[in-house]
Amino acid sequence: MSVSVPTPSLDTCAAAPSPATSASEVDASNAIPLYGIFMAGIGWLVLGSILGLIASVKLHAPALLSQFPALTYGRLIPAQNTIFLYGFAMQIGLGIAIWIISRLGRTKIVGSFAWGIGALLWNVGVFIGFISILSGDWTGLNRFEMPAATATPLFVGYLLFGIVALLTFKARTVRDLYPSMWFILASIFWFPWIYATASYLLHSGFLRSSAIPVISGWYGHNFVSVVLLNLALGASYYFIPKLSHRPLASEGLAIFGFWSLLVVAPFGGFAATYAVPRWVIGMSVVSSVLCLLPILAHSLNWYQTVRQAGKSPKPDQGIGYFLWAGFCFALFGILAAWAALPTNNLIVGFTWFQTGLTQLLEYGFIGLVLLGALTVVVPKLTQLDWPIHRLVKPHYLLTVIGILLMTLPVLMGGWIQGTGLADASVPFMVASKKAFPWIAMSTVGILLFTLAQIALFVHLVVMLGKAFINCCHPASWMGCDKGGAR
Amino acid sequence: MNQGPLIFVGIFFTMTLSWYGFVFKPTLDLGQQAPVKLEETSQLYPAARPGLAQQGAEIYRANGCVTCHSQQVRDAKDGSDKARGWGARLTVAQDYLFDHPPQLGQVRIGPDLANVSTRLFDLKNQLIHLYAPRAVVKGSSMPPYPFLFEVRKIGPTPSADALALTGAYAPTAGFEVVPKSEAYSLLAYLSSLRSEVSLYEAPIPKPPTNAVGTVVGTNAPIVQ
């Protein structure tokens, strides 16, 4: 059975009057609250990428900048991680999510003001966290790096986001639930639960230390592999049919993928950890292997969608981001399942391979989908084309090539390092050094990725300026701005 | 799937399942853990770290040493850790009962440190290693930590604590490099990293001996 994304009438300045809000009106009403968080999110991404670039260069020249404690490798990496996950992925992911909710439900965002306050609090939280990590006040826990002081602004900020999203969801005038909505709803419900649990147990300090790795690992895995992943899945299910101008190939596969991922994925995250109870590790190995099913179901669904009905109509340009993201997603599923098996973990455990896998999911799938979605949504918000055409394609190419270079050589290097480490007669240094030529390739990848995101940020600023002139310049007051469409 | 409430109930159910499995149950099981009495020495294990080492743990956490160094030893069947001399047995939850937070780590850009104190033979050398890793390990990719040290003018009498640096790593003439208290506490922490005791859940196999077992039921002397 195939379903199609409800297609609104194409954006025109004076849309024909209709009982439901038109798409362009929806976009126009959402422009200000969404543009703000898109700018902030890309700003964080640029900053995080620059930190990652410095860290990566330092691997080859460890003495570089070593006199600054804030720029030591062990602080740059958690700072980059936090900024990417909380500043960029969560923020842009929620922005895209509410845009999809309001677009599919054909309604304006309910409570833009609360949304703005939420965004402000969230960014304040990330900023405090970022400064704290660089000054050494971080938790030491992966993906839960920010100190206790950030918990309140982040949680209250998120609650405002979540309430606005649910109110907007409730106010929808189109009652049908397109698959994207399920994924987004799952994310929105999941995050406060895991974040409240983790904050309470890990920040309060009364939890016995022997339980900390399990709780923090559970949180970190659920945050990325359920919350952020579902935001990215929701966006993929919306944009792939939309940009390829074809109906979704199978709703059944989407249902299967949705539920099986929700049941199986939350038990992952410990396949490459050893000092936790055996049953936790065992369940994670099973989870990583079983996750292959929903991952392949989703990837296949998108592939079938794009493939069907021959070559016409031609898909829009932005589809490239999503196709490469789908490729990274499928590859991640296969490699994660492979690496989880104890015989393979013997080789790739504790190596760069683990870093490569994480980045394949975080940058290759989640990051790429969100960037692709952003490049489609922003022109709709401002109702203007991207002003600098020469930047559109280079951003796509540099981002994709950058991400592939950031991940694939790291996986390869990790595997080579692991084969050396598995043999105790090979000295540690010798085995480690074998990975470094591959790691150098990933440094180039991060450089390309960073350049692309700087270009995107500049582009957003130029776009904002242009939209401002269009909307607020006296000359435009005579033009068509009904319903704040400009 | 057009039923909002049904989807909500489903999501809530899956979430609860994972919460029960990986939060509620581990908190009940591991949250009760306490030091155990060792069979051989009757001492409690683990013991809380001495104050200086505790401060060192904070330096370790703040500078993100966990980004490159793990603190978990794998079983012989899972990797070469034992063969590399990184530990005599698998690391278990009991080992990090007093670490807040435990710094297990995920990637080994540097070697595992779960039992590093058993390999720290020369503490002065280890301080040099923190100040300038490449002065000790050729081609090391560990960053130097000069901010844990103070470069100062040599006073009337040179400091006894000054690092014995040579070649490219030596300070300019008339100056000496002296560890700050942070460097000493980090060193104290590293010296406290040791988990080579036999536990019920992670026994260390006793080395085979040539002794002939006691013959039960006779008073005959044991023949060596």
Interface residues (C-beta under 8 A of the other chain):
Chain A: K58 L59 H60 P62 A63 S66 Q67 F68 P69 T72 Y73 G74 R75 I77 P78 G136 D137 W138 T139 G140 L141 N142 F169 R175 D176 L177 P179 W182 L185 A186 F189 W190 W193 T197 L201 L202 G205 L207 R208 S209 S210 A211 I212 P213 V214 I215 S216 W218 N222 E251 I255 W259 L262 V263 P266 F267 A272 T273 Y274 A275 V276 P277 V280 M283 P342 N345 L346 G349 F350 T351 W352 Q354 T355 L421 A422 D423 A424 F428 M429 S432 K433 F436
Chain B: M1 N2 Q3 G4 I7 F8 G10 I11 F12 T14 M15 L17 S18 W19 G21 F22 V23 P26 T27 D29 L30 G31 Q32 Q33 R61 A62 N63 G64 C65 V66 T67 C68 S70 Q71 Q72 V73 R74 D75 K77 D78 G79 S80 A83 R84 L90 T91 V92 A93 Q94 D95 Y96 L97 F98 D99 H100 P101 P102 Q103 L104 G105 Q106 V107 R108 I109 P111 D112 P133 R134 V137 G139 S140 S141 M142 P143 P144 Y145 P146 F147
